[in-house]
Amino acid sequence: MTTDSDRNYPPYVEHTYTFVIPAGQVPVRLDAFLTEAIPNATRTKVQEAIDNDAVRLNNKPAKASRKIQPGDVITCHVMKPPPLELVPENIPLEILYEDDAVLVINKPAGMVSHPGFGNRYGTLVNAVLWHVGVRDAIAVETIETSDNEAEETDNDEDDETEIREAKNETILYASDAVRPGIVHRLDKETSGILVVSKDVRAHAKLAKQFAERTAKREYYALVWGSVKEDTGTIEGNIARSPRDRKLFAVSAKTGKHAVTDYTVLERFEHLTLLALRLRTGRTHQIRVHCAHIKHPLFGDPQYGGNAIIHGGQNGAFRSKAQKWLEILPRQALHARMLGFTHPVSGVWMEFSSELPQDFRTVLDALRNDVIEQKE
């Protein structure tokens, strides 16, 4: 019996690459040559293959430092995921708007935006393909990486990793084989509004708006602690975390420039409801920036928000907060509003959505707690 996990993590298949070094080849290290010659290879993976005797030079084991020469025959066996298939799936979608060019969707928490290693099925792309009438699976050659490859990648390869991720998105969403296209993403556990393009021209025009920051996005987030200023701006480069390569952190020396504006909507005893707007669009930007100013998102397990970090000394509050964390066991982040210029008509459009039930339940409990305290 095939489980969802089996489908999302299909067994790797062996690929064999054979290279005959031509006359005039400049002598270079074996590992450097293979990193350049094998599509999407990394130095780390090539060195692993050499160490595991999966690389042969003239039918003999070789060291990574061995300089290749004209006439050499190199054989390399590597294990790779099978090609990604985009499988249309009949998954219900909450559609806020649709025409021939775009779809505006209210994504639920728990749904991944697009397929990848470990998430080949059940994603927004799978659902949208079915919605627009696609019924046959689409094979797509992508550059997939394992869940822990980011941890294995060293600092010098950060840019290379980002290039691979960018290539993946180009292949998935700008290929003539794949319609429609996700213009921007939300984290799996973040709910809210997404716009999806239905053709190449719409995708290009929408993507340009997001790149140039002319599209407007507003998020609601519940954060730990009492945010003192009514309004403010969080600014700080975002880079991969040196402690965990799958996460991100504010860095003074590396990373990409990121700016987030916030407005306080409601203050509670140990929590604050914020409205946030992005001036840039970095991975995990709101979650990282809020954690950086010591106000991590309520429930966020990756950035320190899934523990009671304020008010824990109060037994009554601690008991309530634990129940709230059970109701909302994810980051309390919702993409509430999205505005953009329609790629065909040129008309400015704005869409908003209510907070999901789990978020509303916790907010209602906080508001009732305030009323009880006043009484």
N, C-alpha and C positions, 0 to 999 in steps of 0.2 A: 504493500500500500504506500503510495507516494504522499508525503505530507507537504504542507506549505513550505516548511523549512527545506525539504529536499528540493523543491522546485526553485526556491530562491537561491540555493547554494548547490548548483549542479556540479558534478565531479569535473575536475580539471582534465584536459586532454593534452596529449603530448604533441608538441610541434618540433620538427627537426629543420634546422637551418644548416645549409652547406655552402661554404665559401671557398673558391679557388683564387688565391691571391695572384693578381696579374703582374706582368713585368712592369717595372717602374714604380711599384708601390713603395712609398716611403716607410721605412721601418718604424712601427709604433707598438706599444704594449698590446698584448693580446686582449686584455680586458677593455682597454680604450677602443680598440677596433670593433669589438663585439657590441659595446654600448652604442657606438655610432651606427653600426651596420644592421642591428636587429631593431625592427620597428617598436617604438615605445619602451625600449629597454632602459633600465637604470643601472648605474654602476654597481649598486648594492646587489641587485639580482644577478648580474653577470658574474660577480665575484662568488656569489653563493653557488652558481652553476659550476664554476671552475673547481671550487672546493669540494663539491659533491661528485666530481668526476663525470659531469654531464657534458664536458667540453673535451674534444679530442683534436690534437694537432698532428696531422700526418698519422692518424690512427693511434696516437699515444697520448697519455696524460700530459698536460702542460701547466706551467705556472702562469699566474696572471701577468707577471712582469716580463715574460718571454717576448722578445721582439719578433713580429711576423716578418717573413721574407717572401719575395716572389716565388711562386710555385707551391707554397704551402697550401694544404687542404685542411680547412677547419670545419668540424662538425659540432653543432651545439644542439642539445636536446633540452627543451624548456617546457614546463607545464603551464598552461594558460587556461583561463575560463573559456567555455565555448562561446561563440558569438551571441550577443544579446538579441533576443527576439522581443519585439513589442507586440504583446498579445492583447487585442481588444477584449475588455471584460465588462459585463453588464453590471456596473456598480452605480448606484443612485448618486446623482449630483444635484446640489442646490444651485440652480442657475438664476442669476439675478438679471442677466441681459444676454440676448443673442441676436446676431444678424449674420449676413454673409461673410463678414470680415473678422468678427471677434466674438468671444464668449467671455462673460464675466461670471466667475464662480466663487461661491462662499465655501472655502475648503474647511472640512472638519479637522480638529486635532486628531492625530493618529494616522493621518494619510500622508504618505511620502509624495512629493511633487512629481518626481520622474524616476524611471527605472535605473538601476545600477546594480553592482554586485551586492547580493544580500537583499535586494528589493526589486526583483524582476517582475513581480506581480502585485496587484492591489494598489497601484499608484494612480495619481491623477491622470497621467498620460494614458494608462490602460483604460480608464473610465471614459476619458474624452474621445479616444479613438472609437470606442463603441458608440458613443453618443452621436458622432458625426457620420456613422454608417459604415465604418471599416469593420470587416468581419474576419479577414485573413491576417495571420501573424506577419510581421515585417521583420526580417533579419537585418540587423544593423551591426556593422563592425565598429566596436567601441574600444576605448582604452580603459579596461577595467582594472581596478586595483583592489587588493584584499583589504579587509577591515583594519588590519594592523600594519599595512604598508606605510602609512603615514608615520607610524612610530619607528619603523625601520629606516626611513629616509633620513639622511643626515642634513645638516644645515645647508650644505652647498647645493642640495637638490631641491630646495623649497620652490625656486622659480620653475624648475622642471616639472614638479608636481602640479603647479598651477597651470602650466602650459598644457599638460595632459588633460586636466579637468576642462579647460577651455575648449580643447579639441573635441572632447566628448560632447559638449553641448552643441558645438558647431555641427557635428555629425548628426546628432539626434534631432535638432530643431531647425536646421537650415538645409537639410537634405531634401531633395525633391521626393524621396521615398516616404517621407514622414510628414503627415499633416494630421492634426494641427501642431502648433509649437508653443511651448511654455515660454513666455516672455521674461518672467521673473519667478523666483522661488520663495516659498516659505518653509521653515524648518518643519519636520514631521509633526512635532507636538504644538506648533503654532497654528492657531485657527485664523480664518479671515479671507479677505478678498484677493483674488488673483485674476489677471486678464490673460486670455489665451488667444493666439492668432490663428486664423484659418487658412492663410496663404502666405506666400513668400513676401509680397510687398507689404502686407499688414504687419508681418513679423518684423521686417526691417525698420519700418517707421515707428513701431512701438518700442522696439529695442533701443532706437536712437533717443527716444524721449527719456527712457530710464538711464541711459548712459549719460545724457546731458542734464539730468535731474530736473527736467521740466514736468515730468509726471509727479503727482502729489500723493504722498502716502502718510497716513496717520495710524498710529497703533495705540491701544490701551494696554497698560501693564500695571499689575499690582506688585509693589516692591516692599521689601522689608525695611522697617525703620520709618521715621518721620523726616521727609525731605523738607529742609528748612526754607529754601527759596521758593517763591511761587512759580517762578520761571527760571530757566537756566539752560546752559549749553555744556555738553560734555564733548571734549575734543581730545583725541589721542590715537596715535597709530595703532592699527590692529595687526598682529602677527601671530603665527603659530605659537602656542604655549610651549616653553622649554620643558615644562613638567609633564605635559601630555600632548603628543603630536596630533591628536584628534580634536583638540580644543584650541581656543584662541585667547589672546591676552593683549592688554595695552602695552606697547613697547616704546621706549624713548629712542631707540636706535634703529629698529628695523620695522617692517610692516608697511601697511598702506594707510594714508591719511583718512581719518573718519571723524565725522561731526554729527552729533545727535542733539536736537533741541527738545526740551520737555516743558510741560506745564502741569502743575498740581491741580487735580480735579477734586479729590477728597482726601482728607487726612483722618486716619484712625489712630488708636492709641499706639500701636506698634507697626502699622502698615500704611502705605500711601498709594492711592490710585493716580497714575500719571497718564497724560496724553503725550505721545512722542512723535516727532517728525524727523525723518532721515534727510540729511543733506548729502550723504554718501550712502552707498549700499554694500557694506562689507559683510562677510559671513559672520553670523551671530552678533551683529553690531550692537543691537540694543541690549542683549543679554550680557555681553562683555563690558560695555560702557557702564551699565547700571551696577554690575559687580565691582567694577573699578572704583566707583565712588562710594562703595560700601553699602549699596542698596540693591542686593541681588534680587532677581525676580522670584516672587513667591512660588515655591514648588519646583524650581529649576534644579534638577539633580546634577547637572554638569558644572554649574557655576555657584554652588553653595547655597541655593535657595530652598532645598528640601529638608532643612533643619530649622528648628525654632531658634533663630539667632537674635531675636529681640523679644523681651517680655517673658523669657523662660523662667525667671525667678519667681514669677507670679503663678502659683499652682493652678488657679482657676483659668487664667488665660492659656497656660500651657496645655491644659486638657482640651480647651476649645480649639486651639491652633492645631493640635494633632489631628482632631477630627476634620478640620478644614483641609489639612494636607492630604488626608485620605480621600476627600471629595475631589480635590484638584491636585492629583499627583503628577503634575507636569508644570512647565513654566506657564505662569499666568500672563500670556501674551496673545493679543488678538489684533489682526490687521483690520481695523474698523472702517477705514475710508480709503478709497483709491480714486484719483482723478487723472484723466489723460485726454489728449486730443484724439478724436476718432481718426484712424489712419486713412479713411476714405472720404468722409464728409467734412473733416476738419473742425467739427463741432466739439467743444469742450464738454466732457461727460464726467460726472461724479457719482460714486456709488458708496453706500454705507451698509453695514450689517450690525445686528445686535450681538452682544456678547453671548457666547455659548452657555448652555444651562449650568455646567459645572462652575464656570466663572461667576455667573449671576448668583448662584446659590451661596458661594463664599462671600460675595459682596453684600448680599442681603443679611447674612449672618453677622457680618461686621457692623452693618448699620443698626441692626436690632441690638447688638451688644452696646453700641453707643447710647441708644435710647434707654436700655436697662440701667446703664451706669448713671444716666442723668436722673432717672426716677429714684 
